[in-house]
Amino acid sequence: PLMLTLKLDGPDSHADLQLPPVALADWWEKTAHAQQPPLALPPGTGKIDIGKINAAGISIEGLHLETGVAPASAASAAAPKRP
């Protein structure tokens, strides 16, 4: 299936995500309708580690989110090499 891969690396933040574009578009469409059930996380797999976020007067430190199975690039990098 078609997947959108997003990888961001910074000095204090890291994101490695795989998102299905069609399912992501359906999820985004639901954000515009107040009658929908409470919104869940967007579809996809991966993990995000953010050292610090400051937005709209809110400060979050040490944010870690992980969903589904880690993308192949992260899983293969963490897997031990066998001879």
PyMOL Python script that loads the backbone (N, CA, C, O; Angstrom):
from pymol import cmd

cmd.read_pdbstr("""\
ATOM      1  N   PRO A   1       0.820  -1.203   0.000  1.00  0.00           N
ATOM      2  CA  PRO A   1       0.000   0.000   0.000  1.00  0.00           C
ATOM      3  C   PRO A   1       0.860   1.261   0.000  1.00  0.00           C
ATOM      4  O   PRO A   1       2.015   1.242   0.425  1.00  0.00           O
ATOM      5  N   LEU A   2       0.292   2.329  -0.472  1.00  0.00           N
ATOM      6  CA  LEU A   2       0.963   3.626  -0.514  1.00  0.00           C
ATOM      7  C   LEU A   2       1.121   4.174   0.898  1.00  0.00           C
ATOM      8  O   LEU A   2       0.153   4.234   1.657  1.00  0.00           O
ATOM      9  N   MET A   3       2.350   4.578   1.254  1.00  0.00           N
ATOM     10  CA  MET A   3       2.623   5.131   2.579  1.00  0.00           C
ATOM     11  C   MET A   3       3.451   6.402   2.449  1.00  0.00           C
ATOM     12  O   MET A   3       4.349   6.495   1.612  1.00  0.00           O
ATOM     13  N   LEU A   4       3.137   7.365   3.281  1.00  0.00           N
ATOM     14  CA  LEU A   4       3.904   8.591   3.380  1.00  0.00           C
ATOM     15  C   LEU A   4       4.854   8.409   4.557  1.00  0.00           C
ATOM     16  O   LEU A   4       4.410   8.159   5.677  1.00  0.00           O
ATOM     17  N   THR A   5       6.154   8.532   4.314  1.00  0.00           N
ATOM     18  CA  THR A   5       7.155   8.369   5.369  1.00  0.00           C
ATOM     19  C   THR A   5       7.673   9.733   5.772  1.00  0.00           C
ATOM     20  O   THR A   5       8.068  10.540   4.930  1.00  0.00           O
ATOM     21  N   LEU A   6       7.666   9.977   7.070  1.00  0.00           N
ATOM     22  CA  LEU A   6       8.127  11.251   7.610  1.00  0.00           C
ATOM     23  C   LEU A   6       9.194  10.958   8.652  1.00  0.00           C
ATOM     24  O   LEU A   6       8.959  10.231   9.617  1.00  0.00           O
ATOM     25  N   LYS A   7      10.375  11.537   8.439  1.00  0.00           N
ATOM     26  CA  LYS A   7      11.463  11.355   9.396  1.00  0.00           C
ATOM     27  C   LYS A   7      12.073  12.723   9.669  1.00  0.00           C
ATOM     28  O   LYS A   7      12.500  13.422   8.750  1.00  0.00           O
ATOM     29  N   LEU A   8      12.106  13.091  10.940  1.00  0.00           N
ATOM     30  CA  LEU A   8      12.673  14.364  11.362  1.00  0.00           C
ATOM     31  C   LEU A   8      13.674  14.093  12.477  1.00  0.00           C
ATOM     32  O   LEU A   8      13.376  13.362  13.422  1.00  0.00           O
ATOM     33  N   ASP A   9      14.855  14.681  12.368  1.00  0.00           N
ATOM     34  CA  ASP A   9      15.863  14.552  13.414  1.00  0.00           C
ATOM     35  C   ASP A   9      16.381  15.933  13.770  1.00  0.00           C
ATOM     36  O   ASP A   9      16.760  16.715  12.897  1.00  0.00           O
ATOM     37  N   GLY A  10      16.392  16.219  15.045  1.00  0.00           N
ATOM     38  CA  GLY A  10      16.906  17.485  15.532  1.00  0.00           C
ATOM     39  C   GLY A  10      17.746  17.227  16.765  1.00  0.00           C
ATOM     40  O   GLY A  10      17.878  16.080  17.190  1.00  0.00           O
ATOM     41  N   PRO A  11      18.319  18.274  17.351  1.00  0.00           N
ATOM     42  CA  PRO A  11      19.191  18.076  18.500  1.00  0.00           C
ATOM     43  C   PRO A  11      18.459  17.498  19.714  1.00  0.00           C
ATOM     44  O   PRO A  11      19.073  16.805  20.525  1.00  0.00           O
ATOM     45  N   ASP A  12      17.169  17.767  19.853  1.00  0.00           N
ATOM     46  CA  ASP A  12      16.427  17.320  21.031  1.00  0.00           C
ATOM     47  C   ASP A  12      15.118  16.633  20.656  1.00  0.00           C
ATOM     48  O   ASP A  12      14.303  16.338  21.530  1.00  0.00           O
ATOM     49  N   SER A  13      14.906  16.374  19.352  1.00  0.00           N
ATOM     50  CA  SER A  13      13.643  15.801  18.901  1.00  0.00           C
ATOM     51  C   SER A  13      13.883  14.795  17.777  1.00  0.00           C
ATOM     52  O   SER A  13      14.851  14.899  17.024  1.00  0.00           O
ATOM     53  N   HIS A  14      12.984  13.826  17.685  1.00  0.00           N
ATOM     54  CA  HIS A  14      13.094  12.798  16.664  1.00  0.00           C
ATOM     55  C   HIS A  14      11.681  12.318  16.317  1.00  0.00           C
ATOM     56  O   HIS A  14      10.856  12.122  17.210  1.00  0.00           O
ATOM     57  N   ALA A  15      11.406  12.131  15.035  1.00  0.00           N
ATOM     58  CA  ALA A  15      10.134  11.555  14.585  1.00  0.00           C
ATOM     59  C   ALA A  15      10.421  10.604  13.440  1.00  0.00           C
ATOM     60  O   ALA A  15      11.194  10.925  12.537  1.00  0.00           O
ATOM     61  N   ASP A  16       9.805   9.444  13.475  1.00  0.00           N
ATOM     62  CA  ASP A  16       9.941   8.448  12.433  1.00  0.00           C
ATOM     63  C   ASP A  16       8.554   7.832  12.258  1.00  0.00           C
ATOM     64  O   ASP A  16       8.159   6.961  13.032  1.00  0.00           O
ATOM     65  N   LEU A  17       7.818   8.280  11.248  1.00  0.00           N
ATOM     66  CA  LEU A  17       6.422   7.895  11.074  1.00  0.00           C
ATOM     67  C   LEU A  17       6.152   7.370   9.675  1.00  0.00           C
ATOM     68  O   LEU A  17       6.815   7.758   8.713  1.00  0.00           O
ATOM     69  N   GLN A  18       5.170   6.484   9.575  1.00  0.00           N
ATOM     70  CA  GLN A  18       4.638   6.050   8.292  1.00  0.00           C
ATOM     71  C   GLN A  18       3.136   6.266   8.345  1.00  0.00           C
ATOM     72  O   GLN A  18       2.454   5.735   9.220  1.00  0.00           O
ATOM     73  N   LEU A  19       2.624   7.050   7.404  1.00  0.00           N
ATOM     74  CA  LEU A  19       1.211   7.419   7.392  1.00  0.00           C
ATOM     75  C   LEU A  19       0.567   7.020   6.066  1.00  0.00           C
ATOM     76  O   LEU A  19       1.111   7.316   5.002  1.00  0.00           O
ATOM     77  N   PRO A  20      -0.592   6.347   6.120  1.00  0.00           N
ATOM     78  CA  PRO A  20      -1.305   6.023   4.881  1.00  0.00           C
ATOM     79  C   PRO A  20      -2.078   7.263   4.414  1.00  0.00           C
ATOM     80  O   PRO A  20      -2.990   7.700   5.116  1.00  0.00           O
ATOM     81  N   PRO A  21      -1.744   7.847   3.251  1.00  0.00           N
ATOM     82  CA  PRO A  21      -2.346   9.112   2.832  1.00  0.00           C
ATOM     83  C   PRO A  21      -3.873   9.100   2.736  1.00  0.00           C
ATOM     84  O   PRO A  21      -4.518  10.070   3.136  1.00  0.00           O
ATOM     85  N   VAL A  22      -4.462   8.021   2.215  1.00  0.00           N
ATOM     86  CA  VAL A  22      -5.920   7.980   2.063  1.00  0.00           C
ATOM     87  C   VAL A  22      -6.596   7.969   3.432  1.00  0.00           C
ATOM     88  O   VAL A  22      -7.554   8.709   3.653  1.00  0.00           O
ATOM     89  N   ALA A  23      -6.109   7.143   4.347  1.00  0.00           N
ATOM     90  CA  ALA A  23      -6.679   7.094   5.693  1.00  0.00           C
ATOM     91  C   ALA A  23      -6.427   8.403   6.438  1.00  0.00           C
ATOM     92  O   ALA A  23      -7.271   8.840   7.220  1.00  0.00           O
ATOM     93  N   LEU A  24      -5.281   9.031   6.205  1.00  0.00           N
ATOM     94  CA  LEU A  24      -4.979  10.316   6.826  1.00  0.00           C
ATOM     95  C   LEU A  24      -5.940  11.394   6.330  1.00  0.00           C
ATOM     96  O   LEU A  24      -6.382  12.234   7.113  1.00  0.00           O
ATOM     97  N   ALA A  25      -6.267  11.378   5.041  1.00  0.00           N
ATOM     98  CA  ALA A  25      -7.232  12.339   4.482  1.00  0.00           C
ATOM     99  C   ALA A  25      -8.616  12.130   5.090  1.00  0.00           C
ATOM    100  O   ALA A  25      -9.305  13.100   5.403  1.00  0.00           O
ATOM    101  N   ASP A  26      -9.030  10.876   5.258  1.00  0.00           N
ATOM    102  CA  ASP A  26     -10.322  10.587   5.896  1.00  0.00           C
ATOM    103  C   ASP A  26     -10.330  11.082   7.335  1.00  0.00           C
ATOM    104  O   ASP A  26     -11.316  11.667   7.784  1.00  0.00           O
ATOM    105  N   TRP A  27      -9.241  10.854   8.062  1.00  0.00           N
ATOM    106  CA  TRP A  27      -9.134  11.333   9.444  1.00  0.00           C
ATOM    107  C   TRP A  27      -9.223  12.858   9.491  1.00  0.00           C
ATOM    108  O   TRP A  27      -9.932  13.417  10.328  1.00  0.00           O
ATOM    109  N   TRP A  28      -8.503  13.525   8.593  1.00  0.00           N
ATOM    110  CA  TRP A  28      -8.496  14.993   8.567  1.00  0.00           C
ATOM    111  C   TRP A  28      -9.895  15.532   8.275  1.00  0.00           C
ATOM    112  O   TRP A  28     -10.302  16.536   8.859  1.00  0.00           O
ATOM    113  N   GLU A  29     -10.631  14.882   7.385  1.00  0.00           N
ATOM    114  CA  GLU A  29     -11.997  15.297   7.049  1.00  0.00           C
ATOM    115  C   GLU A  29     -12.895  15.263   8.288  1.00  0.00           C
ATOM    116  O   GLU A  29     -13.761  16.124   8.444  1.00  0.00           O
ATOM    117  N   LYS A  30     -12.702  14.297   9.152  1.00  0.00           N
ATOM    118  CA  LYS A  30     -13.514  14.172  10.365  1.00  0.00           C
ATOM    119  C   LYS A  30     -13.277  15.321  11.336  1.00  0.00           C
ATOM    120  O   LYS A  30     -14.143  15.604  12.164  1.00  0.00           O
ATOM    121  N   THR A  31     -12.127  15.994  11.262  1.00  0.00           N
ATOM    122  CA  THR A  31     -11.844  17.097  12.180  1.00  0.00           C
ATOM    123  C   THR A  31     -12.756  18.289  11.928  1.00  0.00           C
ATOM    124  O   THR A  31     -12.911  19.140  12.803  1.00  0.00           O
ATOM    125  N   ALA A  32     -13.363  18.364  10.746  1.00  0.00           N
ATOM    126  CA  ALA A  32     -14.214  19.504  10.392  1.00  0.00           C
ATOM    127  C   ALA A  32     -15.666  19.311  10.825  1.00  0.00           C
ATOM    128  O   ALA A  32     -16.459  20.244  10.697  1.00  0.00           O
ATOM    129  N   HIS A  33     -16.039  18.142  11.331  1.00  0.00           N
ATOM    130  CA  HIS A  33     -17.428  17.850  11.671  1.00  0.00           C
ATOM    131  C   HIS A  33     -17.595  17.693  13.180  1.00  0.00           C
ATOM    132  O   HIS A  33     -17.063  16.757  13.777  1.00  0.00           O
ATOM    133  N   ALA A  34     -18.332  18.611  13.786  1.00  0.00           N
ATOM    134  CA  ALA A  34     -18.537  18.580  15.236  1.00  0.00           C
ATOM    135  C   ALA A  34     -19.382  17.385  15.676  1.00  0.00           C
ATOM    136  O   ALA A  34     -19.295  16.976  16.834  1.00  0.00           O
ATOM    137  N   GLN A  35     -20.193  16.817  14.791  1.00  0.00           N
ATOM    138  CA  GLN A  35     -21.061  15.713  15.155  1.00  0.00           C
ATOM    139  C   GLN A  35     -20.332  14.364  15.217  1.00  0.00           C
ATOM    140  O   GLN A  35     -20.910  13.375  15.669  1.00  0.00           O
ATOM    141  N   GLN A  36     -19.106  14.314  14.782  1.00  0.00           N
ATOM    142  CA  GLN A  36     -18.340  13.071  14.794  1.00  0.00           C
ATOM    143  C   GLN A  36     -17.984  12.690  16.237  1.00  0.00           C
ATOM    144  O   GLN A  36     -17.940  13.554  17.113  1.00  0.00           O
ATOM    145  N   PRO A  37     -17.729  11.397  16.485  1.00  0.00           N
ATOM    146  CA  PRO A  37     -17.258  10.995  17.821  1.00  0.00           C
ATOM    147  C   PRO A  37     -15.910  11.654  18.119  1.00  0.00           C
ATOM    148  O   PRO A  37     -15.270  12.191  17.215  1.00  0.00           O
ATOM    149  N   PRO A  38     -15.477  11.616  19.378  1.00  0.00           N
ATOM    150  CA  PRO A  38     -14.187  12.249  19.727  1.00  0.00           C
ATOM    151  C   PRO A  38     -13.063  11.780  18.805  1.00  0.00           C
ATOM    152  O   PRO A  38     -12.973  10.608  18.437  1.00  0.00           O
ATOM    153  N   LEU A  39     -12.234  12.716  18.456  1.00  0.00           N
ATOM    154  CA  LEU A  39     -11.148  12.457  17.516  1.00  0.00           C
ATOM    155  C   LEU A  39     -10.041  11.618  18.150  1.00  0.00           C
ATOM    156  O   LEU A  39      -9.621  11.875  19.278  1.00  0.00           O
ATOM    157  N   ALA A  40      -9.581  10.625  17.418  1.00  0.00           N
ATOM    158  CA  ALA A  40      -8.480   9.768  17.858  1.00  0.00           C
ATOM    159  C   ALA A  40      -7.187  10.254  17.206  1.00  0.00           C
ATOM    160  O   ALA A  40      -7.197  11.205  16.424  1.00  0.00           O
ATOM    161  N   LEU A  41      -6.089   9.601  17.530  1.00  0.00           N
ATOM    162  CA  LEU A  41      -4.818   9.909  16.867  1.00  0.00           C
ATOM    163  C   LEU A  41      -4.938   9.617  15.382  1.00  0.00           C
ATOM    164  O   LEU A  41      -5.713   8.745  14.988  1.00  0.00           O
ATOM    165  N   PRO A  42      -4.189  10.324  14.552  1.00  0.00           N
ATOM    166  CA  PRO A  42      -4.221  10.021  13.115  1.00  0.00           C
ATOM    167  C   PRO A  42      -3.708   8.608  12.847  1.00  0.00           C
ATOM    168  O   PRO A  42      -2.933   8.067  13.636  1.00  0.00           O
ATOM    169  N   PRO A  43      -4.140   8.010  11.736  1.00  0.00           N
ATOM    170  CA  PRO A  43      -3.690   6.652  11.419  1.00  0.00           C
ATOM    171  C   PRO A  43      -2.205   6.648  11.075  1.00  0.00           C
ATOM    172  O   PRO A  43      -1.682   7.625  10.538  1.00  0.00           O
ATOM    173  N   GLY A  44      -1.542   5.565  11.382  1.00  0.00           N
ATOM    174  CA  GLY A  44      -0.128   5.440  11.028  1.00  0.00           C
ATOM    175  C   GLY A  44       0.622   4.666  12.078  1.00  0.00           C
ATOM    176  O   GLY A  44       0.057   4.249  13.089  1.00  0.00           O
ATOM    177  N   THR A  45       1.899   4.478  11.831  1.00  0.00           N
ATOM    178  CA  THR A  45       2.767   3.776  12.774  1.00  0.00           C
ATOM    179  C   THR A  45       4.049   4.576  12.951  1.00  0.00           C
ATOM    180  O   THR A  45       4.438   5.349  12.077  1.00  0.00           O
ATOM    181  N   GLY A  46       4.689   4.382  14.077  1.00  0.00           N
ATOM    182  CA  GLY A  46       5.969   5.037  14.309  1.00  0.00           C
ATOM    183  C   GLY A  46       6.091   5.574  15.712  1.00  0.00           C
ATOM    184  O   GLY A  46       5.332   5.203  16.607  1.00  0.00           O
ATOM    185  N   LYS A  47       7.067   6.462  15.894  1.00  0.00           N
ATOM    186  CA  LYS A  47       7.249   7.060  17.206  1.00  0.00           C
ATOM    187  C   LYS A  47       7.780   8.477  17.081  1.00  0.00           C
ATOM    188  O   LYS A  47       8.415   8.848  16.094  1.00  0.00           O
ATOM    189  N   ILE A  48       7.495   9.258  18.124  1.00  0.00           N
ATOM    190  CA  ILE A  48       7.922  10.655  18.206  1.00  0.00           C
ATOM    191  C   ILE A  48       8.505  10.880  19.596  1.00  0.00           C
ATOM    192  O   ILE A  48       7.897  10.507  20.599  1.00  0.00           O
ATOM    193  N   ASP A  49       9.674  11.487  19.650  1.00  0.00           N
ATOM    194  CA  ASP A  49      10.300  11.900  20.902  1.00  0.00           C
ATOM    195  C   ASP A  49      10.624  13.379  20.777  1.00  0.00           C
ATOM    196  O   ASP A  49      11.380  13.784  19.894  1.00  0.00           O
ATOM    197  N   ILE A  50      10.049  14.187  21.664  1.00  0.00           N
ATOM    198  CA  ILE A  50      10.264  15.636  21.622  1.00  0.00           C
ATOM    199  C   ILE A  50      10.728  16.089  23.004  1.00  0.00           C
ATOM    200  O   ILE A  50      10.069  15.832  24.011  1.00  0.00           O
ATOM    201  N   GLY A  51      11.862  16.759  23.031  1.00  0.00           N
ATOM    202  CA  GLY A  51      12.424  17.226  24.294  1.00  0.00           C
ATOM    203  C   GLY A  51      11.566  18.274  24.978  1.00  0.00           C
ATOM    204  O   GLY A  51      11.321  18.188  26.181  1.00  0.00           O
ATOM    205  N   LYS A  52      11.101  19.280  24.211  1.00  0.00           N
ATOM    206  CA  LYS A  52      10.313  20.351  24.814  1.00  0.00           C
ATOM    207  C   LYS A  52       9.456  21.025  23.753  1.00  0.00           C
ATOM    208  O   LYS A  52       9.921  21.292  22.645  1.00  0.00           O
ATOM    209  N   ILE A  53       8.203  21.297  24.097  1.00  0.00           N
ATOM    210  CA  ILE A  53       7.272  22.015  23.216  1.00  0.00           C
ATOM    211  C   ILE A  53       6.708  23.191  24.002  1.00  0.00           C
ATOM    212  O   ILE A  53       6.268  23.017  25.138  1.00  0.00           O
ATOM    213  N   ASN A  54       6.714  24.378  23.418  1.00  0.00           N
ATOM    214  CA  ASN A  54       6.059  25.550  23.985  1.00  0.00           C
ATOM    215  C   ASN A  54       5.075  26.067  22.953  1.00  0.00           C
ATOM    216  O   ASN A  54       5.480  26.501  21.875  1.00  0.00           O
ATOM    217  N   ALA A  55       3.786  26.029  23.268  1.00  0.00           N
ATOM    218  CA  ALA A  55       2.769  26.508  22.328  1.00  0.00           C
ATOM    219  C   ALA A  55       1.562  27.020  23.100  1.00  0.00           C
ATOM    220  O   ALA A  55       1.079  26.361  24.020  1.00  0.00           O
ATOM    221  N   ALA A  56       1.085  28.181  22.726  1.00  0.00           N
ATOM    222  CA  ALA A  56      -0.132  28.776  23.296  1.00  0.00           C
ATOM    223  C   ALA A  56      -0.112  28.781  24.825  1.00  0.00           C
ATOM    224  O   ALA A  56      -1.125  28.494  25.462  1.00  0.00           O
ATOM    225  N   GLY A  57       1.028  29.104  25.403  1.00  0.00           N
ATOM    226  CA  GLY A  57       1.122  29.190  26.855  1.00  0.00           C
ATOM    227  C   GLY A  57       1.243  27.849  27.559  1.00  0.00           C
ATOM    228  O   GLY A  57       1.197  27.793  28.788  1.00  0.00           O
ATOM    229  N   ILE A  58       1.396  26.776  26.808  1.00  0.00           N
ATOM    230  CA  ILE A  58       1.544  25.443  27.392  1.00  0.00           C
ATOM    231  C   ILE A  58       2.963  24.946  27.127  1.00  0.00           C
ATOM    232  O   ILE A  58       3.481  25.093  26.020  1.00  0.00           O
ATOM    233  N   SER A  59       3.582  24.365  28.136  1.00  0.00           N
ATOM    234  CA  SER A  59       4.922  23.816  27.983  1.00  0.00           C
ATOM    235  C   SER A  59       4.886  22.328  28.317  1.00  0.00           C
ATOM    236  O   SER A  59       4.407  21.933  29.380  1.00  0.00           O
ATOM    237  N   ILE A  60       5.402  21.499  27.390  1.00  0.00           N
ATOM    238  CA  ILE A  60       5.466  20.049  27.594  1.00  0.00           C
ATOM    239  C   ILE A  60       6.922  19.639  27.443  1.00  0.00           C
ATOM    240  O   ILE A  60       7.580  20.019  26.474  1.00  0.00           O
ATOM    241  N   GLU A  61       7.423  18.870  28.391  1.00  0.00           N
ATOM    242  CA  GLU A  61       8.797  18.381  28.334  1.00  0.00           C
ATOM    243  C   GLU A  61       8.808  16.860  28.338  1.00  0.00           C
ATOM    244  O   GLU A  61       8.032  16.227  29.053  1.00  0.00           O
ATOM    245  N   GLY A  62       9.691  16.281  27.538  1.00  0.00           N
ATOM    246  CA  GLY A  62       9.868  14.832  27.511  1.00  0.00           C
ATOM    247  C   GLY A  62       8.703  14.075  26.901  1.00  0.00           C
ATOM    248  O   GLY A  62       8.313  13.033  27.428  1.00  0.00           O
ATOM    249  N   LEU A  63       8.141  14.559  25.819  1.00  0.00           N
ATOM    250  CA  LEU A  63       7.004  13.909  25.167  1.00  0.00           C
ATOM    251  C   LEU A  63       7.476  12.706  24.361  1.00  0.00           C
ATOM    252  O   LEU A  63       8.401  12.818  23.556  1.00  0.00           O
ATOM    253  N   HIS A  64       6.845  11.559  24.574  1.00  0.00           N
ATOM    254  CA  HIS A  64       7.141  10.333  23.815  1.00  0.00           C
ATOM    255  C   HIS A  64       5.816   9.726  23.390  1.00  0.00           C
ATOM    256  O   HIS A  64       4.983   9.396  24.235  1.00  0.00           O
ATOM    257  N   LEU A  65       5.615   9.576  22.083  1.00  0.00           N
ATOM    258  CA  LEU A  65       4.433   8.917  21.535  1.00  0.00           C
ATOM    259  C   LEU A  65       4.882   7.775  20.655  1.00  0.00           C
ATOM    260  O   LEU A  65       5.805   7.926  19.854  1.00  0.00           O
ATOM    261  N   GLU A  66       4.231   6.628  20.799  1.00  0.00           N
ATOM    262  CA  GLU A  66       4.542   5.475  19.962  1.00  0.00           C
ATOM    263  C   GLU A  66       3.236   4.806  19.585  1.00  0.00           C
ATOM    264  O   GLU A  66       2.376   4.577  20.436  1.00  0.00           O
ATOM    265  N   THR A  67       3.090   4.492  18.300  1.00  0.00           N
ATOM    266  CA  THR A  67       1.873   3.856  17.835  1.00  0.00           C
ATOM    267  C   THR A  67       2.198   2.753  16.845  1.00  0.00           C
ATOM    268  O   THR A  67       3.104   2.897  16.024  1.00  0.00           O
ATOM    269  N   GLY A  68       1.470   1.660  16.919  1.00  0.00           N
ATOM    270  CA  GLY A  68       1.677   0.566  15.984  1.00  0.00           C
ATOM    271  C   GLY A  68       3.070  -0.009  16.083  1.00  0.00           C
ATOM    272  O   GLY A  68       3.693   0.026  17.144  1.00  0.00           O
ATOM    273  N   VAL A  69       3.548  -0.529  14.995  1.00  0.00           N
ATOM    274  CA  VAL A  69       4.888  -1.100  14.900  1.00  0.00           C
ATOM    275  C   VAL A  69       5.816  -0.033  14.361  1.00  0.00           C
ATOM    276  O   VAL A  69       5.440   0.704  13.449  1.00  0.00           O
ATOM    277  N   ALA A  70       7.010   0.070  14.897  1.00  0.00           N
ATOM    278  CA  ALA A  70       7.972   1.070  14.437  1.00  0.00           C
ATOM    279  C   ALA A  70       8.262   0.868  12.954  1.00  0.00           C
ATOM    280  O   ALA A  70       8.305  -0.272  12.491  1.00  0.00           O
ATOM    281  N   PRO A  71       8.463   1.951  12.196  1.00  0.00           N
ATOM    282  CA  PRO A  71       8.797   1.823  10.779  1.00  0.00           C
ATOM    283  C   PRO A  71      10.028   0.939  10.580  1.00  0.00           C
ATOM    284  O   PRO A  71      10.877   0.830  11.464  1.00  0.00           O
ATOM    285  N   ALA A  72      10.110   0.319   9.418  1.00  0.00           N
ATOM    286  CA  ALA A  72      11.177  -0.639   9.119  1.00  0.00           C
ATOM    287  C   ALA A  72      12.561  -0.032   9.329  1.00  0.00           C
ATOM    288  O   ALA A  72      13.457  -0.718   9.821  1.00  0.00           O
ATOM    289  N   SER A  73      12.757   1.226   8.973  1.00  0.00           N
ATOM    290  CA  SER A  73      14.077   1.839   9.108  1.00  0.00           C
ATOM    291  C   SER A  73      14.510   1.895  10.571  1.00  0.00           C
ATOM    292  O   SER A  73      15.680   1.663  10.878  1.00  0.00           O
ATOM    293  N   ALA A  74      13.586   2.196  11.471  1.00  0.00           N
ATOM    294  CA  ALA A  74      13.917   2.255  12.895  1.00  0.00           C
ATOM    295  C   ALA A  74      14.109   0.857  13.452  1.00  0.00           C
ATOM    296  O   ALA A  74      15.009   0.627  14.260  1.00  0.00           O
ATOM    297  N   ALA A  75      13.263  -0.087  13.024  1.00  0.00           N
ATOM    298  CA  ALA A  75      13.363  -1.459  13.526  1.00  0.00           C
ATOM    299  C   ALA A  75      14.663  -2.110  13.067  1.00  0.00           C
ATOM    300  O   ALA A  75      15.305  -2.815  13.845  1.00  0.00           O
ATOM    301  N   SER A  76      15.058  -1.886  11.818  1.00  0.00           N
ATOM    302  CA  SER A  76      16.281  -2.516  11.324  1.00  0.00           C
ATOM    303  C   SER A  76      17.517  -1.894  11.951  1.00  0.00           C
ATOM    304  O   SER A  76      18.524  -2.578  12.135  1.00  0.00           O
ATOM    305  N   ALA A  77      17.460  -0.597  12.287  1.00  0.00           N
ATOM    306  CA  ALA A  77      18.601   0.056  12.919  1.00  0.00           C
ATOM    307  C   ALA A  77      18.792  -0.443  14.347  1.00  0.00           C
ATOM    308  O   ALA A  77      19.918  -0.497  14.843  1.00  0.00           O
ATOM    309  N   ALA A  78      17.681  -0.814  15.016  1.00  0.00           N
ATOM    310  CA  ALA A  78      17.766  -1.259  16.394  1.00  0.00           C
ATOM    311  C   ALA A  78      18.053  -2.742  16.505  1.00  0.00           C
ATOM    312  O   ALA A  78      18.490  -3.208  17.557  1.00  0.00           O
ATOM    313  N   ALA A  79      17.816  -3.498  15.430  1.00  0.00           N
ATOM    314  CA  ALA A  79      18.002  -4.944  15.477  1.00  0.00           C
ATOM    315  C   ALA A  79      19.491  -5.276  15.447  1.00  0.00           C
ATOM    316  O   ALA A  79      20.252  -4.674  14.690  1.00  0.00           O
ATOM    317  N   PRO A  80      19.905  -6.247  16.281  1.00  0.00           N
ATOM    318  CA  PRO A  80      21.327  -6.630  16.258  1.00  0.00           C
ATOM    319  C   PRO A  80      21.670  -7.320  14.949  1.00  0.00           C
ATOM    320  O   PRO A  80      20.849  -8.036  14.376  1.00  0.00           O
ATOM    321  N   LYS A  81      22.887  -7.098  14.486  1.00  0.00           N
ATOM    322  CA  LYS A  81      23.375  -7.724  13.241  1.00  0.00           C
ATOM    323  C   LYS A  81      23.815  -9.147  13.546  1.00  0.00           C
ATOM    324  O   LYS A  81      24.484  -9.405  14.546  1.00  0.00           O
ATOM    325  N   ARG A  82      23.430 -10.064  12.670  1.00  0.00           N
ATOM    326  CA  ARG A  82      23.853 -11.448  12.827  1.00  0.00           C
ATOM    327  C   ARG A  82      24.859 -11.795  11.748  1.00  0.00           C
ATOM    328  O   ARG A  82      24.731 -11.335  10.614  1.00  0.00           O
ATOM    329  N   PRO A  83      25.865 -12.606  12.085  1.00  0.00           N
ATOM    330  CA  PRO A  83      26.892 -12.965  11.092  1.00  0.00           C
ATOM    331  C   PRO A  83      26.365 -13.892  10.021  1.00  0.00           C
ATOM    332  O   PRO A  83      27.109 -14.281   9.120  1.00  0.00           O
TER     333      PRO A  83
END
""", "prot")
cmd.dss("prot")
cmd.show_as("cartoon", "prot")
cmd.util.cbc("prot")
cmd.orient("prot")
